[in-house]
Amino acid sequence: MRGCVASTDVHEYGKIVVETVLRELKVEIVDGGISTDPNDLAEQAKALDADFIALSSYNGVALQFVAELVREMKSRNLNVPIFVGGKLNRVPDGSNTSLPVDVTSEILETGAVVCSTVDAMLDRLAVIAASRS
């Protein structure tokens, strides 16, 4: 399998953890970058024939990023799973407190797979790999 791994912002620790685990499992890694752009990531995943995209997010941009990535993937007829983990929140528009709220359910509505742990992503990947055998 080939996975395109990226972070939505400058925080790269989650990306490094995912890459390390996947390499140990002999998954080919395509480096999607740090603080990458959804358009560029979709283009790269398509061009390099990725089997999935794994995203790490932290700065409250996950929902917007995933929604844009899904649009970009559709425009390229790219249909691969998107796994996303990290701090999945954002400050709601018009908030008077600036307190972030969890956006997991909204991310799930995009069709992305939310993974609270690397093991959760691996479980889903195992199902995909088994279906190809």
C-alpha positions in Angstrom: 0.0 0.0 0.0 1.0 3.6 -0.6 -0.1 6.4 1.8 0.2 10.1 1.3 0.9 11.6 4.8 0.6 15.3 5.6 -0.1 17.8 8.3 -2.7 20.6 7.9 -0.5 23.1 9.8 3.0 23.5 11.1 2.7 20.9 13.9 4.4 17.8 12.5 4.6 15.5 15.5 1.5 13.5 14.5 2.7 13.2 10.9 6.0 11.9 12.1 4.4 9.3 14.3 2.1 8.1 11.5 4.9 7.9 9.1 7.1 5.9 11.5 4.4 3.4 12.2 3.5 2.9 8.6 7.1 2.5 7.6 7.5 -0.3 10.2 4.6 -2.0 8.5 6.2 -1.7 5.1 3.7 0.8 3.8 5.2 3.1 1.1 5.1 6.7 2.3 4.4 9.7 0.0 5.4 12.9 1.9 2.4 15.2 1.5 4.2 18.0 3.4 3.7 20.1 6.4 1.2 22.9 6.4 0.2 21.7 3.0 -2.5 23.0 0.7 -5.6 20.8 0.0 -5.3 21.4 -3.7 -1.6 20.4 -3.8 -2.3 17.3 -1.6 -5.1 16.0 -3.8 -2.9 16.6 -6.9 0.0 14.7 -5.3 -2.1 11.8 -4.1 -3.6 11.4 -7.6 -0.3 11.7 -9.4 1.5 9.3 -7.2 -1.4 6.8 -7.0 -1.9 6.9 -3.3 -4.2 4.3 -1.7 -5.1 6.6 1.1 -4.4 10.0 2.7 -3.5 10.4 6.3 -3.7 13.9 7.9 -2.5 15.2 11.2 -4.1 18.5 12.4 -3.8 20.7 15.4 -4.6 24.4 14.9 -8.3 24.3 14.4 -8.2 24.0 10.6 -9.1 20.3 10.2 -12.8 20.8 9.2 -12.1 23.4 6.6 -9.0 21.5 5.3 -10.9 18.2 4.9 -13.9 19.8 3.3 -11.6 21.5 0.7 -9.6 18.3 0.2 -12.8 16.4 -0.5 -13.8 18.9 -3.1 -10.4 18.8 -4.7 -10.4 15.0 -4.8 -13.8 14.9 -6.4 -12.7 17.3 -9.1 -9.9 14.9 -9.9 -12.0 11.7 -9.6 -9.8 10.6 -6.8 -11.6 8.2 -4.4 -9.3 7.1 -1.6 -10.0 7.2 2.1 -8.9 10.2 4.1 -7.8 9.4 7.7 -7.6 12.4 10.0 -6.4 12.7 13.6 -5.2 15.3 16.0 -6.9 18.2 17.7 -10.1 18.4 15.7 -11.7 21.6 16.8 -12.3 25.2 15.7 -13.6 28.5 17.1 -17.1 28.9 15.9 -17.9 31.8 13.6 -19.4 34.7 15.7 -18.1 33.2 19.0 -17.8 35.7 21.8 -15.6 33.5 23.9 -13.0 32.3 21.4 -13.3 28.8 22.9 -12.9 26.0 20.4 -15.5 23.3 19.9 -15.0 19.7 18.7 -15.8 19.3 15.0 -15.4 15.5 14.8 -19.1 14.9 13.8 -18.8 17.6 11.0 -15.6 16.0 9.7 -17.3 12.6 9.7 -20.0 14.1 7.5 -17.4 14.9 4.8 -16.8 11.1 4.5 -13.3 11.3 6.1 -12.4 8.7 8.7 -11.6 10.3 12.1 -9.0 8.3 14.0 -8.4 9.2 17.7 -5.3 6.9 17.7 -2.9 5.5 15.2 -4.2 2.0 16.0 -7.7 3.1 14.9 -6.2 4.1 11.5 -4.3 0.8 11.3 -7.5 -1.2 12.0 -9.2 0.5 9.0 -6.2 0.0 6.8 -6.2 -3.7 7.7 -9.7 -4.0 6.4 -8.7 -2.2 3.1 -5.7 -4.4 2.7 -7.7 -7.6 3.3 -10.3 -6.6 0.7 -7.5 -6.4 -1.9 -6.1 -9.8 -1.1 
